[in-house]
Amino acid sequence: MAPGDLTDDEWFLIEPHLPLGERGPIPDLRRQFNGVMWRFRTGSPWRDLSS
């Protein structure tokens, strides 16, 4: 877990409010969510997100 990533308790509160994918749960949704939060927290461009 990287600095600034959601804790297990935070993820437990947020996950039920996120939509399901067209064919069920989205793989690595927590990782994607952390990436979006990092982007908005830092103001960095999308291209600076690590894969």
C-alpha angles and dihedrals in degrees: 000000000000124000109278095025118132118270119234090257092052092047090049089058096044104040097072090057095055120093124250120243121253090265100032135284117006113242115242091007091152091054091049091048091051089051092053091047090050091051093052093041094053100030090226121151118261091249089067093063111111118233 
